[in-house]
Amino acid sequence: MSAIQNHLQNITNELPQGVTLVAVSKYHPASDILEAYHGGQRVFGENLAREMQNKHDILPKDIQWHFIGHLQKNKVKYIAPFVSMIQSVDSIQLLQEIDRQAAKHNRIIPCLLQIHVAQEQTKFGLTFQECLDLLEEGSWRQLTHIRIDGIMGIATHTEDTSLIRKEFQSLNNLFKQVKETYFLNDDNFSYKSWGMSDDYQLALQENSNTIRIGSAIFGNRPSKESLQ
Ligand SMILES: *Cc1c(COP(=O)(O)O)cnc(C)c1O
């Protein structure tokens, strides 16, 4: 068993039932993905559209690709034919473009609303109020080729576990509020995507059901600049 398969198995073995593990393979070569694939992993996360497209072209077709990074509207077309989920929707304009591209391929693309919960200013995402405003405004209901399936967030990068826990709790509270207000009878609205390599145990204690793990599976990431 390879190191990647070993890490993967250690993580999967301790996951509670019903938790989706997204193996974050960004900047890692396709060969690393294939190792995880042969270890049983099928869901992978990428944050560059072209990189995801290139990998999709050469890797097994039963892989489910989750987009997890800031997505520019003009890049949606590269992933619309095959992407399983876009976890990082942060505007109505992006949602409209995903809908437009998905329609061309006769698909419905499941999306998560990315919430800016961390203290770092550099992170992307909707504030809690922007998220509620977007849903309240209501034009998303007309988009027939997207689905809003839940929310995603990235906690502050810190040693302060009580801050991380508070951020996860506020994501969970937002999820509950949004579910009750807009998606009460919609079973698809069920994704609570929080937790990465350093904080996923905490995330699971705070009701996450989708964790996105990169370095704990694949080791240190090559730099973005190492991509050709
Ligand atoms: C890179 C990334 C991850 C994985 O980070 P690790 O710390 O390597 O587990 C998870 N989520 C998002 C949105 C990312 O960009």
The ligand as an ORCA input file, in Angstrom:
! r2SCAN-3c Opt
* xyz 0 1
  C      -6.795     23.509     -0.389
  C      -8.156     23.463      0.179
  C      -8.524     22.431      1.078
  C      -7.564     21.365      1.585
  O      -6.609     21.916      2.457
  P      -5.686     20.956      3.384
  O      -5.289     21.842      4.500
  O      -4.530     20.572      2.518
  O      -6.490     19.815      3.792
  C      -9.838     22.399      1.518
  N     -10.739     23.312      1.126
  C     -10.429     24.305      0.269
  C     -11.490     25.268     -0.134
  C      -9.129     24.417     -0.221
  O      -8.837     25.421     -1.055
*
